[in-house]
Amino acid sequence: MSSADRAAPARGSSRGRRLWRLVGIGASLALLCASATVGVSSSEAAGKGKKAAKKGPKSNVGEVASKVLLDKGDQVGDCADKYALHKGASRVSIDTKVTIDSKGTVVNVVTTVVVDKVAAAPIKECVDALIKALKFPAIPAPLTTIERNWTVASN
């Protein structure tokens, strides 16, 4: 075994440790940001720890971002209808977790689809494409995660 062969696993495991650290940091930030973005007024953000002379009304940016996702419910239902209900399924359950950055750009989407009688993959692809195309409002936090679930059933 050459010295180059021995060096490769060390770099790989170092990368692996860094990756897991980043995953841990990202998960921690997502949880922290999701709970911390309840609302920050512009005067509070501008003060950066100093007391603002005049406090404005707080806006709940988490609710606004969640509403953007909620407003796409009809289109999510269309994905379920097209790829499952019209093909014989009786019920589709869609759970999604969307992570957005401070600019309102979607950085990650995790969607789980539970459906009977048909494949879940086309529904997941349809919902993921729909969500990835969304533009959320700017949020005063590095990352925010929004969770939403939909259940669509045939009559």
Secondary structure, DSSP 8 states (H G I E B T S, - for coil): --HHHHHHHHHHHHHHHHHHHHHHHHHHHHHHHHHHTT---HHHHHHTTS--SS------HHHHHHHHHHTTHHHHHHHHHHHTGGGT-SEEEEEEEEEEETTSBEEEEEEEEEESSS-SHHHHHHHHHHHHT-B----SSSEEEEEEEEEEE--
